[in-house]
Amino acid sequence: MNHSKHRGWRYLTIATIIFFLGAGTWFFVLPIQQSKRLEHSVIERFDWATRYTPPADGIIQPDRLERFIRVREAVQANCRYFQNIMDSVIRLETLESDQSLSASQKTSAGIDSLKSMFSAAPTFLEFMDARNSALLVEEMGLGEYIYLYVAAYGELLAQESQGPYADQDEAYLSPRARKEYVQILGNQLAALQATDHVQDAASQTLITSLQAEMTALGDGSHTSPWPDGPPQKTAESLAPYHERISALYCEGIVRVEILQKNKGFNIEG
């Protein structure tokens, strides 16, 4: 999908830059330092996401899913705030062509949208802090969270291209996220191949599924993982929680949802 014709993210970027320039050291640098320290605590405790190894057989224990649900519940307000900002991006993007509004109404609506977009930077930090704080409370690392998120929401992620945020980059996994998820699946594959029952039919089926998904994500034939749902044992684990987890999906902001710091990036404080 070509997003180059859509100017929404350009508006959001400009608004964010203006915020950064005007916020000042106390309002800008300090919150970033605090946010990065919090995420570093998660990484220090549970390691980098790509080092997470999922259950070899794909069976997710109920306790881990309950913890995942509590993390999802903890970020719901932040999800809505960021969705409101994305709605402002879309509104500003379509404002010029809206023939039902007068020039003064367009100006007023444009100002309101820009005001909302100016909050993108602090809202993003608040989102990251809420997620990372919940992960620490629930004893869950970013790797496990990403693994469960993608397994639970694969089919919903595949529908983003038909949704209201289809033209926004934030509705899709980043290339980095896809690459890192392939590494997580690779860890699962290696663990499965090292088990004593690697030759049984269920294990061979799972091996084939993991290899096929890794290939599809690598060559771009899948823009998001598991568009038709995760492997059987994982799907069976998720089934009792389907309604609860689906209700906590945040449409249009997946790129923000699973974003993490870059290795080697640090702001000293």
Secondary structure, DSSP 8 states (H G I E B T S, - for coil): ---TT--HHHHHHHHHHHHHHHH-HHHHHHHHHHHHHHHHHHHHHH--GGG----TT----HHHHHHHHHHHHHTHHHHHHHHHHHHHHHHHHHHTT-TTS-HHHHHHHHHHHHHHHTTHHHHHHHHHHHHHHHHHHTT--HHHHHHHHHHHHHHHHHTGGGSTTTT-GGGS--HHHHHHHHHHHHHHHHHHHTSTTTTSHHHHHHHHHHHHHHHHHHHTS-SSS-TT---HHHHHHHGGGHHHHHTT--TT-HHHHT----TT-----
